[in-house]
């Protein structure tokens, strides 16, 4: 994935369409240092214990390196995909998920501008 390394001002919106309107959306904003091309690490949702053993892997059919499929050790845990739009100044991405064994879908969108190089004390 060709996301330029650096510090980004990221806004992340999680959408849970199965919940009532007041609980459906959650938005966070913060700075994140991106050093490695790990698509999984960009989405906070994938850090939840429900996705233990899951990772975004490059889609074998896509030649641009910006399309990913969710691969889980437990194939019944979840399924999903992510698509990135990247340029030198910003990153935008959408993750769509379906929880295995349940009729529950959710998505996470992120976008942010590259602020510059990472500070030495920053972590990804």
Order of alpha helices (4+ residues) and beta strands (2+ residues): beta-beta-alpha-beta-beta-beta-beta-beta
